[in-house]
């Protein structure tokens, strides 16, 4: 039986100036990258995409926006649905129907499996069943 080995390497950067060299190093030392939802990454997806394409290393994004810019796939929340659920909770609090100290932790009601079809094609990755292309 073959067991996959997962090695997690954390590559930290302090700002956009570090991102190119950190991303290049991460790609050169990894088979695949995972990038969590991060504002600096979100504004630098083009830079990260350039490194990913140059090094030909797929990246799993923490959210749909990052995945659309430079990733191959993600399982993400629907921010509209999350905002709607949050609005219902806020309404109950404001109307006195719920005590904020007693509210249970709420989670996103649904998750969406999406792929960046263009990046999958570029990197030669088959789109898994059950994933939909971003924007469809």
PEMORA-V935129 format. One record per helix or strand of 3 or more residues. SS is the DSSP state (h for helix, s for strand). FROM is the first residue (numbers start at 0). TO is the last residue. Records with the same first field share a line. If there is no record, write none. Layout:
BEGIN
SS = FROM-TO / FROM-TO
END
This chain:
BEGIN
h = 15-27 / 38-42 / 44-54 / 63-69 / 78-93 / 116-122
s = 31-34 / 57-60 / 72-76 / 110-114
END
